[in-house]
Amino acid sequence: MPRRTPLIIGHRGASGYRPEHSESAYRLAFAMGVDAVEPDVVATRDGVLVVRHENEISGTTDVADHPEFAGRRTTRVVDGGRQTGWFTEDFTWEELATLRTRERLPDIRPSSASFDGSEPILRLVDLLGLVREASLEHGPEIGVVLEIKHATHFAAAGLDLVPLVARDLVATGWADGGPPLVVESFEPTALSRLREAGVRATYVYLLEAEGKPADLIARDGDAAVGYAASATPEGLAALVGVVDGVSVDKRMILADRGALVRDAHEQGLLVYTWTCRPENAFLDRRYRGAGGRAAFGDYAGEWEELRASGVDGVFVDHPDLGVDVFRPIT
C-alpha cells in the first residue's frame, strides 16, 4: 500500500463517532480522509463472513433484546479465555441480519451510543463494496486492512476462515493486487496460508506485549514462540520473508521510545500501531488531562510522539483528529 506515511487507518470505521463497523462509521471515515479502513472478520454458522470486532456480539449488537435468540446465550472458551454471551458461529447470516449495531463503549462515547439500533450488521462483501464506491467518490483509492479474528477457534468449530476470506476477496476483485489490501492477524499461520492461497496483499503480524498466538499454542504447545519474543531484534529478523510487517500496541512504542520501530525498519519490516484514541481512558498517563475518562486529553502530544517514531501506519477511532495530527499542513 504505497501511500502517505503514516497510513491513516479508520479503526472499524470512524468508531469514535458511530457504533463500530456500522455503515455510517465507515462512510464517515471515508469522508474524513482516511487512507484505509479496518474491518475485523468472523464467521456465521453457514460460512458468511461478517464484520464484527469479536465473535461474541452482546456488546456490539442488540441480540440480548431478541427473545427468539435467548436460548443461544452460552459460555465458550475462545483463545483460552472464558466468555459468556452470543457467538456468531451459532447464527446463520439470515438471523444475524435481523440484529442492529450498538456502541461498545457507551459510558465513554454517549454521542455514538445515540445511534444504537439504527443500522444492520455488514458482511465483508458489503464493506468491500462500500470502499470501492468511496474510492470513486472521494479519491484517491482507499485501502482495506482486513483482520482475521480467532482463526484457530473457528477452525475447531468447522469454519476455516482462510478459504472463506480468500473466497470473498476473489469474488469482489480484491485478491489480485489491484485495490490496496493489507491482511493482518494475531495468528501467523492464517497469514501464511492466505498468502499460499494466492491472495496478493501486504501481510502484517499483530503483536501483543505478552502472551502467545492461539495457532502456535495449538501446534507447538509450550514451545510456541510468544509475541514478546517476536518483538525483539532477533524475533523480528526471523519474521523477514514470512510477513511484510508487524502491528503493535502503541504502548510498546511509547515505552521503548521507538526502538521497536527502528529494529523492524532495519529488517525491512513495516510497523503499524494501535489504537490512537483521544479520551483520557486510553492515553498514556503522561498525556491525560482533567475531566474524567471520557474527556479528551493531550492526544496530540501522544500522537506526535508516535509520529516521530517513524511508524508506517496508525489506527485511529477519530479519523479527522488523526488527519490533523499525523498529516499536518506544512
Summary of the structure (lengths in Angstrom):
residues: 330
radius of gyration: 19.0
end to end distance: 23.4
largest distance: 57.6
contacts: 1148
relative contact order: 0.14
helix: 39%
strand: 22%
